[in-house]
Amino acid sequence: MNLKRELAVIRTLREQLTNIEKSLKEAGTYTDAFLEVCKKHSIKKVAIGVPHSSVKSSIEWGGAHRTSGSVFADAEDDGKWPSIWKVARDAGVSGGAGNSGQHQLSLNAQALLIEGVYHYKAGKWKRLEGKEDK
């Protein structure tokens, strides 16, 4: 047994864990800011990168392999444009293209937003753990 090598491996793993924890904290802050912009535009249900039956536009988009890299919401601000387009613009996450209820994310936003389905209830955003429709 090479204890020095094993100790070096453990130190490397500890460093990797620290980096992952830092990235998760940054992603959480970024996602919270995005969700606040959703709330500003009266969106109460949003899907980030995953399909879910509570966000009809994400299901219509064609399944999990097609929803990655996009955000979805069914609300409209003024009857002319989907609210999620305004959210993508205002939150600075736009990748430049969108369809009804869908907007493509920038590469930076794809790396930082935590995928999942979020509902705004009782004054708080809640991520639906393990409830994504496949």
Summary of the structure (lengths in Angstrom):
residues: 134
radius of gyration: 17.7
end to end distance: 44.9
largest distance: 68.6
contacts: 401
relative contact order: 0.18
helix: 46%
strand: 23%
